[in-house]
Structure formats: C-alpha cells, structure tokens
C-alpha cells in the first residue's frame, strides 16, 4: 500500500502491507509482520519494530513489543 494526495500524486509510493491514518498527520504502517509510525509525508517516526500499535490520541500511542517473539 501507498498514500496518494487529493491531486493524485504519490505522497508515499506503495511499499507497505497496510497503512491506516491515525491522526491528521500520523499514519500507522505495517510491513513484514511489524508495525511502525510515520508522518503523512512519509517521514519515519518509529522503525517497524512493534508487534502491535494501538490508537493514536492526544500525541500518545499504545504499542506492544513482545520479547523474543513470545
């Protein structure tokens, strides 16, 4: 998946397995079984390190990172 602006131009070229818009300028991205956060412009906020990322609210986000995949 990628992200296209209203003008039809790519903001983020297709490279993720899943994307959801979490806030006005933050997206949650998923690739190869791991989650991360990025800005709408494609800038990485966190690496794809997390097993689960929850709702982004008021500048905070819940996440899960299991030790040794357990």
C-alpha positions in Angstrom: 0.0 0.0 0.0 0.9 3.6 -0.5 -0.6 7.0 0.0 -2.0 9.3 -2.7 -2.9 13.0 -2.2 -6.1 14.6 -3.5 -4.2 15.8 -6.5 -3.4 12.2 -7.5 0.3 12.3 -6.7 2.0 9.8 -4.6 2.9 11.0 -1.1 4.2 7.6 -0.2 4.9 5.1 -3.1 3.5 1.6 -2.5 5.8 -0.3 -0.1 3.7 -1.3 2.9 1.4 -4.3 3.5 -1.0 -2.0 5.4 -1.4 1.7 6.2 -4.0 3.4 8.3 -4.4 7.1 9.1 -4.2 7.5 12.8 -4.2 11.3 13.2 -4.2 14.4 11.0 -0.5 13.9 10.2 0.4 10.5 11.5 0.0 7.1 9.8 0.5 3.6 11.2 2.4 1.4 8.8 2.8 -2.4 8.6 5.4 -4.4 6.7 6.7 -8.0 7.1 4.8 -8.6 10.3 5.9 -5.4 12.2 4.2 -2.1 12.8 5.7 1.4 12.9 4.7 5.1 12.8 5.3 7.7 10.0 4.2 11.2 9.1 1.7 11.7 6.3 4.7 13.0 4.2 6.5 9.6 4.6 9.0 10.7 7.2 9.6 7.8 9.6 8.7 8.4 13.3 9.5 4.9 14.6 11.1 1.9 13.0 9.0 -1.1 12.0 9.7 -2.8 15.4 6.4 -3.3 17.0 4.1 -6.3 17.2 1.0 -4.1 17.6 0.3 -0.4 17.6 -3.0 1.0 19.1 -4.9 4.2 18.7 -3.0 7.5 18.4 -4.7 10.0 20.7 -3.6 13.4 22.0 0.0 12.8 21.0 0.3 9.4 22.6 0.1 5.9 21.2 0.0 2.4 22.8 2.2 -0.3 21.5 3.2 -3.9 22.1 6.7 -5.3 21.6 6.9 -8.9 22.6 10.3 -10.2 24.0 11.8 -12.8 21.7 8.6 -13.0 19.7 6.7 -14.5 22.7 
